């Protein structure tokens, strides 16, 4: 792929490619969701196995690696929710530096975003490099509305109860529609049975 994997663009370090714009990120999330729905892929969906074409179209890479543990469809759903949150926030889902970056001792990105959602400030999870919030002038612009919708999709896909996780066909419908509302995501984060 001309632009390599999504992870190479998201987690910017010295010498890595330029930061993905919001429009590119949105296009990549939508394309990956459509691919997952169309091909019924099962496996560990990560930002490393979503490949980027020259026009920033998402292509699904190798999900069948022999070193991957066989995943249930519920885990596939969860992992795509994590990828969605990584794309919007620009942070890895976990890692040694994550608690330092996010503060308050969070070890997992999804838990941090659930906490922000509970406080009513989910847009604080947006990658600051995008400049979307800095253009906030009292009313939410199109990018902020879309970012909030996509973050809620990420949480709905990573719901603690696998039976309550948003189906990929619903994700695709929401992403492709300008009129379909975002999923209803409970506040606070429910327990596994909640």
C-alpha positions in Angstrom: 0.0 0.0 0.0 1.3 3.4 -0.9 0.7 4.9 2.6 1.4 1.8 4.7 -0.7 1.0 7.8 -3.0 3.3 9.6 -0.9 3.0 12.8 2.1 4.6 11.0 0.0 7.7 10.4 -1.8 7.9 13.8 1.0 7.5 16.2 3.2 10.3 15.1 6.9 10.3 16.1 9.9 12.1 14.7 10.3 11.1 11.1 6.8 9.7 10.7 4.3 10.9 8.0 2.3 14.0 8.5 -0.8 14.0 10.8 -4.0 12.7 9.2 -6.7 15.4 8.7 -10.1 14.9 10.2 -11.6 14.2 6.7 -9.0 11.4 6.1 -9.6 9.8 9.5 -13.4 9.9 8.9 -13.0 8.3 5.5 -10.7 5.6 6.9 -13.1 4.7 9.7 -16.0 4.5 7.3 -14.0 2.5 4.7 -12.8 0.0 7.4 -16.3 -0.4 8.7 -17.7 -1.1 5.2 -14.9 -3.6 4.6 -15.6 -5.4 7.9 -19.3 -5.6 7.1 -18.8 -6.6 3.5 -16.2 -9.3 4.0 -17.4 -10.5 7.4 -13.8 -10.5 8.7 -13.0 -12.2 12.0 -9.8 -11.6 13.8 -7.9 -9.0 15.7 -8.7 -5.7 14.0 -6.0 -3.2 14.8 -4.7 0.0 13.3 -1.7 -2.0 12.1 -3.8 -4.2 9.8 -5.8 -1.4 8.2 -3.8 -0.3 5.2 -4.1 3.1 3.5 -4.2 3.6 -0.3 -2.8 6.7 -2.0 -6.3 8.4 -1.8 -6.5 7.4 1.9 -9.1 4.7 1.3 -8.9 2.0 4.0 -8.0 -1.6 2.9 -8.2 -4.4 5.4 -4.9 -6.3 5.8 -3.9 -9.6 7.2 -6.4 -10.7 9.9 -5.6 -14.4 9.6 -2.1 -14.5 10.9 -1.3 -17.8 12.5 0.0 -16.2 15.7 -3.5 -14.7 16.4 -5.7 -16.4 18.8 -9.1 -17.3 17.2 -11.4 -14.5 18.2 -15.1 -14.6 18.6 -17.3 -12.1 16.7 -17.9 -10.2 20.0 -14.1 -9.6 20.3 -13.9 -8.5 16.7 -16.6 -5.9 17.5 -14.7 -4.7 20.6 -11.4 -4.4 18.8 -12.9 -2.3 16.0 -14.4 0.0 18.7 -10.9 0.4 20.1 -9.5 1.3 16.6 -12.2 3.9 16.1 -11.2 5.6 19.4 -7.5 5.4 18.5 -8.2 7.1 15.1 -10.2 10.0 16.7 -7.9 10.5 19.7 -4.5 9.9 18.0 -3.5 7.7 21.0 -2.6 4.0 21.2 -5.2 1.9 23.0 -2.7 0.9 25.7 1.0 1.1 26.5 3.5 2.1 29.2 3.2 5.9 28.4 -0.6 6.0 28.2 -1.3 6.8 32.0 1.2 9.6 31.7 -0.4 11.0 28.5 -4.0 10.7 29.7 -3.4 11.4 33.4 -5.5 10.0 36.3 -3.9 6.6 36.0 -5.9 5.3 33.0 -4.3 2.2 31.6 -6.6 1.8 28.6 -7.7 4.4 26.2 -11.3 3.1 26.1 -11.6 3.6 29.9 -10.5 7.2 29.6 -13.0 7.9 26.8 -15.8 6.3 28.9 -14.8 8.6 31.8 -14.9 11.6 29.5 -18.4 10.6 28.2 -19.6 10.2 31.8 -18.5 13.7 32.6 -20.2 15.0 29.4 -16.9 16.0 27.8 -16.3 13.2 25.3 -14.9 15.7 22.7 -11.9 16.2 25.0 -10.7 12.8 23.6 -10.2 14.4 20.1 -6.6 14.6 18.9 -5.5 18.1 19.7 -3.4 18.1 16.6 -6.6 18.3 14.5 -7.5 21.8 15.7 -11.2 20.9 15.7 -11.9 22.1 19.3 -9.7 25.2 18.9 -12.2 26.4 16.2 -15.1 26.0 18.7 -17.0 29.3 19.0 -20.1 28.3 21.0 -21.7 26.1 18.5 -20.4 22.7 17.3 -19.2 22.6 13.8 -19.7 19.6 11.4 -16.4 18.0 12.3 -17.2 18.2 16.1 -20.6 16.6 15.5 -19.1 13.9 13.4 -16.3 13.3 15.9 -18.7 12.9 18.8 -20.8 10.5 16.7 -17.8 8.4 15.9 -16.5 8.4 19.5 -19.9 7.2 20.6 -19.7 4.4 18.0 -16.3 3.5 19.4 -17.8 3.2 22.9 -20.9 1.4 21.7 -18.6 -1.2 19.9 -16.6 -1.6 23.1 -19.5 -2.0 25.5 -18.5 -4.2 28.4 -21.4 -6.6 27.7 -20.7 -8.3 24.3 -24.5 -8.8 23.7 -25.0 -5.0 23.8 -22.2 -4.1 21.3 -23.3 -2.2 18.2 -23.5 -4.3 15.1 -21.2 -3.4 12.2 -24.2 -3.0 9.8 -25.6 -0.4 12.1 -22.2 1.3 12.3 -22.0 1.6 8.5 -25.6 3.0 8.4 -24.8 5.6 11.0 -21.5 6.6 9.3 -23.0 6.9 5.9 -26.1 8.9 7.0 -26.2 12.6 7.8 -29.6 12.2 9.5 -29.2 9.0 11.5 -28.5 9.8 15.2 -25.4 8.5 17.0 -25.9 5.4 19.1 -27.2 5.7 22.7 -24.3 5.1 25.0 -25.0 4.7 28.7 -23.4 7.0 31.3 -21.5 5.8 33.3 -19.8 2.8 31.8 -21.9 -0.2 32.7 -20.5 -3.3 34.3 -20.3 -6.4 32.2 -23.9 -7.4 33.0 -25.2 -3.9 32.9 
